Amino acid sequence: MSKVIRMLLLVAVSISLLHCGGPTPEERVRRIVDAAVDAAESRDVVAFRDLVSERYSDDAGRDRAGIGGVVGLYMRQRPSIHVWTRIRGIRRDGTDAADATLHVVLAAGPLTDLSRLDEIEADLLRVEFRAEADPDGRWRITRADWRSAGLTEILAP
């Protein structure tokens, strides 16, 4: 086998190994969102807090314990939580971080028909968060900001 063919094979194998090296930042963000939904619906503050980095901070001055307290209070105040999410965008920041924007609907009952959201009591939110690899290699939320969202915004394609 010639040197050129061996070199091309080595490059091809190296490239394929790079692409099989684990989840992409987008996949990691989607996993965080799925895990946050599961934690909220099961009202599991500990599972939610595990998704938040020790390095967490936000514009309201909250750290990891502070955001855990906000989420815990929300969960305690509601006998059941049903969550609907739509990821509006994920922006990579290298290989160890990503920013995400999503819409979230939190309701006391199942969310089967979003066109009837104006008829039920629900919290409609636009959430932006940053996820980064922690020193242990796990991706966690390091920053989050949210605001109320309108029905038109939630229902937009």
N, C-alpha and C positions, 0 to 999 in steps of 0.2 A: 504494500500500500504506500502510495507516495506521501511525502511530507505535507503537501497541500491538502490532500483528501483527509489525512489524519487531523490536520489543523481545523478544517471545516467541520468535521465530526465533533471535535472537542468544543468548538464554539457552539454548535447546535445543541449539544448535551448541556453545556453551561447555561445557555439561554432557557432551555426547557426546565432546568432545575430552579432557576430564578423565579419562573412563573408558577412553579409548584411549591414554593417556599412557605405557603401559609395563606391565610385570609388577607384580602386586600383591605385597605383602610375603609372602603365603602362597606364591605362585608362586616367588618368589626363594628362600625357604627350601627348597622342594621341589627346586629346581635345585641348591642346595648339597648336599642329601642325595644326590641322584643323582650328582653329581660326586664326592662323597666315596666312594660305593660303587664307582664306576668306578676311582678312584685306589687304593682298597684292593685290589680284585680284580686290578688290573694291577700291584700292589705298587709304585706310583709315588709315592715320598715327595715329590718336587718338586711334583707336581700336587696332592697333599694339602696341602702347606704353602702353596700359592698360595690355598687356600680360607681360610686363617687370617690375620687382620688383624695388622698390626704392633702394634696396641693390645691384643692378646690377653693375658689374665691369668686365673688360676684360683685356687681356694682352696689348692692345693698350692704356690703361688708360681711356677708355670711361666709363661714368656712364650712368644712364637711359636717361638723356637728350642727351648725345652724341650718343648713339645708335639710339635714336629716330631721331636725325638729319641725320645720315647716311641713315636710311631707308626712311626718308622723301625726301631726295635729290634723291635717287634712284627712288622713285615713281614719283616725279615731272619731271624727265628726260625722262619718258616713257609714251606714250599716253595710252598704255594698258599693262597689265601684266597677263600672264598665268603661272600657277605654277603646277609643277608635283613634288611629293615627294615620297620617299621610305624610310621608317624607317628601318635602318639596325640593330639597337639594342637599348634596353632600359635596364638600370641597376639600380635596386633599391638601395637606400641608406637608409635603415630603412623604416619608413612609411611616413616620411615628406619630402622626396627628391628622385630625380632620375636623372640619366644622360642618355642622348640620343645621338645617332649618326644617321644622315640621309643624304640622297642625295637629292639635290634640283635642279630642272631645272627651270629657269626663262626665258620666251620668250615673244615676242610681239604678237604672234598668238597662236591659240589653239595647244596643244601638243597631237595630235592624233596618231602619229606613231614615237615612240622613235628611231626606227632604222634609221630614216632620220635626226637625230639631227645634223649630220655633214653638212647638207644642209641648215640649218636655223641659224639665229643669236640668240644665247641663252647663258645664263650664267649657267655653270654647277658647282655646289658647293658640297663640303662635309661640313656639319655643325655638330658641337658637342655643345650641350648645357646642362646646369643643370637647373632643375626646383625644386623649394622648396616652401613649404607652407609659405606664408607671415603671419604676426600677425593677419590679418583679416580672415585667413583660406583659402584664395584663393591661388592656385598654380600659380606661375609666374616664368619667366626666371630670373635667378640670374647671369648667366654667359653664354657666347657664344663665340665660335671660329669657323672660317670658312676659307676654302682655295678653290682654283680652283680644280675641279675634271676633270679627263679625260673621254672621251667617253666610253672607255672600262670599267672604274670603275663604271660609271652610269648604263651601260647596264648589268653588272654582275648580275647573279641571286642571 
